[in-house]
Amino acid sequence: MLRVLLVLMLLAGAAQAEGFPDYLKVKEARISPQGNASIGDPVAATVVLEKLGPEPREARLNVSVALAEPLIEVSINGRSAGSFRKPQVELELPEGLESVRIKVFGSAPTVRKFTVLRAVEVSTYVYYDEENSGYQRETELFLNVSSELITETLETMREAEETIASAERLMERLKELGTGTEELESRLRSARSALSTAEELHRAGSIPLAKKSAENSLSIARDVLSEAQAELERAESRKRLQVYAGAGAAVLLVAAVLLVLLRRRRGELG
């Protein structure tokens, strides 16, 4: 029992050390444009922090920006605390702090592939005592960055993926109808391989080559889909003819039986 109590006391002490109170809270955090931006597009962000918890013995504001040509403007309690043309800023926070306003300006940076960018990151270092200190993450603002070529490449890759999936569904239907699909499936594997290559090239940042490979995949997949649709129409027509032929044969058989019975009937009647 004593050992259990000792473990509980140690865990409680650790939880207390890690759980020191939040000094600030986020009142506002926004970025423009929201979602997607092309390389070189202007970007603006605003973060407003307000005092929440007890004032620490020491506090420092940290702002990191992943934009091209960044400008960071900081106001504390409504007064300017500085304007900085660099990607990272650390400022001592004064006693009596009530609010912090951070404005960030810049442009979407050059990227080699579609990138989810952590455009703005704000944290606060607080020190209450040796057991209660550390960084408190306030907010992170994200931006999807690409170029027109990257966007076109991703769209082509998406269309190729959808076309391949449509062709694969037709293959299953053809198999159900007893139609051979080996040649079409072989070409579809080539389309899938070209798409896989396009994805690898995109991840490596080789966008022009990725686009060419994606276009090749889409071209093959479209041809296979078109031929599979035509073959499916022919297979379904053959299936309908077989059904009709079977029904017709059954009708003729019934008619023949009736005719034989009718003749017998007449013979019996003399």
C-alpha positions in Angstrom: 0.0 0.0 0.0 2.8 2.4 0.9 4.4 1.8 -2.5 1.1 2.5 -4.3 0.8 5.8 -2.4 4.3 6.8 -3.3 3.7 6.2 -7.0 0.5 8.2 -6.8 2.3 11.1 -5.2 5.0 11.1 -7.8 2.4 11.0 -10.6 0.5 13.9 -9.0 3.7 15.9 -8.7 4.5 15.3 -12.4 1.0 16.3 -13.5 1.3 19.5 -11.5 4.7 20.3 -13.0 3.4 19.8 -16.6 0.0 21.5 -16.0 1.0 25.1 -15.2 -1.7 27.5 -16.2 -2.0 29.2 -19.6 -0.9 32.7 -19.5 -2.6 33.9 -22.7 -5.6 32.9 -24.8 -6.3 33.4 -28.4 -9.0 36.0 -29.1 -8.5 36.1 -32.9 -6.5 34.2 -35.4 -7.1 34.5 -39.2 -5.1 34.4 -42.4 -5.9 35.6 -45.9 -6.3 34.0 -48.3 -7.9 31.1 -46.5 -7.1 27.7 -47.8 -5.2 27.9 -51.1 -2.6 30.4 -52.5 -0.4 30.4 -55.5 3.3 31.1 -55.4 3.8 34.9 -55.0 0.3 35.7 -53.8 0.2 38.3 -51.0 -0.6 36.9 -47.6 -1.8 38.7 -44.5 -2.5 37.3 -41.0 -3.7 38.7 -37.7 -3.4 37.1 -34.2 -4.7 38.7 -31.1 -3.9 37.3 -27.6 -5.4 38.3 -24.3 -4.3 37.6 -20.7 -5.9 34.6 -19.2 -4.0 33.2 -16.3 -1.7 34.5 -13.6 1.2 36.6 -14.6 4.5 34.6 -14.7 7.8 35.9 -13.4 9.1 35.8 -17.0 7.4 35.7 -20.4 8.6 35.8 -24.0 6.5 36.0 -27.2 7.8 33.9 -30.1 6.5 34.4 -33.7 7.7 32.3 -36.6 6.7 33.0 -40.2 7.2 30.8 -43.3 6.4 33.5 -45.9 8.6 35.2 -48.5 9.7 38.8 -47.6 8.0 38.6 -44.2 7.0 41.7 -42.1 5.9 41.1 -38.5 4.3 44.0 -36.5 3.6 43.5 -32.8 1.6 45.8 -30.5 1.4 45.3 -26.7 -1.5 46.8 -24.8 -2.3 48.9 -27.8 1.2 50.3 -28.3 3.7 49.3 -31.0 6.4 47.0 -29.8 8.2 46.9 -33.1 8.2 46.1 -36.8 10.5 43.3 -38.0 11.4 42.2 -41.5 12.6 38.7 -40.6 11.0 35.3 -40.3 11.3 34.9 -36.5 10.8 37.3 -33.6 11.2 36.9 -29.8 10.1 39.6 -27.5 10.0 40.0 -23.8 6.5 40.5 -22.5 6.2 43.2 -19.8 4.4 43.1 -16.5 0.8 44.2 -16.6 0.2 42.7 -20.0 -3.4 42.7 -21.1 -3.3 42.0 -24.9 -0.9 41.4 -27.8 -1.8 42.0 -31.4 0.4 40.5 -34.1 0.1 41.4 -37.8 2.0 39.4 -40.4 2.5 40.3 -44.1 4.4 38.5 -46.9 3.8 36.4 -49.9 3.4 32.7 -50.6 6.9 31.2 -51.0 8.2 29.2 -53.9 7.5 25.5 -53.5 8.4 22.5 -55.6 5.2 20.6 -55.0 1.8 21.1 -53.4 2.7 22.2 -49.8 0.7 22.6 -46.7 2.6 25.5 -45.2 2.6 26.4 -41.5 2.6 30.1 -42.5 2.4 31.6 -38.9 3.2 30.0 -35.6 2.9 31.8 -32.3 4.0 30.5 -28.9 4.8 32.0 -25.5 7.6 31.0 -23.1 6.5 31.4 -19.5 8.5 30.9 -16.3 6.6 30.7 -12.9 9.3 28.7 -11.1 11.7 25.8 -11.9 8.9 23.2 -11.9 6.4 25.4 -13.8 7.9 26.7 -17.0 8.0 26.0 -20.7 6.5 26.9 -24.1 2.8 27.3 -24.5 1.6 27.0 -28.2 -0.9 29.7 -28.9 -1.9 29.2 -32.5 -0.8 27.9 -35.9 -2.1 29.2 -39.2 -1.8 27.0 -42.3 -1.9 27.8 -46.1 -1.9 25.4 -49.1 0.6 26.7 -51.5 1.1 25.6 -55.2 1.5 27.0 -58.7 -0.7 26.9 -61.8 1.4 24.0 -63.1 1.2 22.1 -59.8 -2.5 22.6 -59.7 -2.9 21.4 -63.3 -0.7 18.4 -62.5 -2.8 17.4 -59.5 -6.0 17.8 -61.4 -4.7 15.6 -64.2 -3.6 13.0 -61.6 -7.1 13.1 -60.0 -8.8 12.7 -63.4 -6.5 9.8 -64.3 -7.3 8.1 -61.0 -11.1 8.4 -61.5 -10.9 7.2 -65.1 -8.9 4.2 -64.1 -11.4 3.4 -61.4 -14.3 3.7 -63.9 -12.5 1.4 -66.3 -11.9 -1.2 -63.6 -15.6 -1.3 -62.8 -16.4 -2.0 -66.4 -13.8 -4.8 -66.4 -15.7 -6.5 -63.6 -18.9 -6.2 -65.5 -17.3 -7.7 -68.7 -16.0 -10.6 -66.6 -19.5 -11.3 -65.3 -20.7 -11.5 -68.9 -17.9 -13.9 -69.8 -15.9 -11.6 -71.9 -12.1 -11.7 -71.9 -10.4 -8.6 -70.6 -6.7 -9.6 -70.5 -5.5 -7.1 -73.1 -7.5 -4.2 -71.6 -6.3 -5.0 -68.1 -2.7 -5.0 -69.3 -3.1 -1.5 -70.7 -4.9 -0.4 -67.6 -1.9 -1.6 -65.5 0.3 0.6 -67.7 -2.0 3.6 -66.9 -1.8 2.8 -63.2 2.0 2.5 -63.4 2.2 5.9 -65.2 0.0 7.4 -62.5 2.2 6.0 -59.7 5.3 7.5 -61.5 3.5 10.9 -61.6 2.8 10.8 -57.9 6.4 9.9 -57.1 7.7 12.8 -59.4 5.3 15.2 -57.7 6.6 14.2 -54.3 10.1 14.7 -55.6 9.2 18.2 -56.9 9.7 17.3 -60.6 6.4 18.9 -61.6 6.9 19.1 -65.4 7.8 15.4 -65.6 5.0 14.6 -63.2 2.5 16.4 -65.4 3.7 14.5 -68.5 3.4 11.2 -66.8 -0.1 12.0 -65.5 -1.2 13.0 -69.0 0.1 9.7 -70.3 -1.8 7.8 -67.6 -5.0 9.7 -68.4 -4.6 9.1 -72.1 -4.2 5.4 -71.7 -7.0 5.2 -69.2 -9.4 7.1 -71.4 -8.7 4.8 -74.4 -9.2 1.7 -72.2 -12.4 3.1 -70.8 -13.8 3.9 -74.3 -13.0 0.4 -75.6 -14.4 -1.2 -72.5 -17.6 0.7 -72.9 -17.9 -0.4 -76.5 -17.1 -4.0 -75.6 -19.6 -3.9 -72.8 -22.3 -2.7 -75.2 -21.5 -5.6 -77.6 -21.5 -8.1 -74.8 -24.8 -6.9 -73.4 -26.3 -7.1 -77.0 -25.1 -10.7 -77.4 -26.6 -11.5 -74.0 -29.9 -10.0 -75.0 -29.9 -11.9 -78.3 -29.2 -15.2 -76.4 -32.1 -14.5 -74.1 -34.4 -13.6 -77.1 -33.1 -16.7 -79.0 -33.8 -18.9 -76.0 -37.3 -17.5 -75.5 -38.0 -17.9 -79.3 -36.9 -21.5 -79.2 -39.1 -22.2 -76.2 -42.1 -20.7 -78.0 -41.4 -22.8 -81.1 -41.1 -25.9 -79.0 -44.4 -25.2 -77.3 -46.1 -24.6 -80.6 -44.7 -27.8 -82.0 -46.0 -29.8 -79.0 -49.4 -28.2 -79.4 -49.5 -29.0 -83.1 -48.7 -32.6 -82.4 -51.4 -32.8 -79.8 -53.8 -31.1 -82.1 -53.1 -33.6 -84.9 -53.5 -36.5 -82.5 -56.8 -35.1 -81.3 -58.1 -34.8 -84.8 -57.0 -38.4 -85.6 -58.9 -39.7 -82.6 -62.0 -37.8 -83.7 -61.7 -39.5 -87.2 
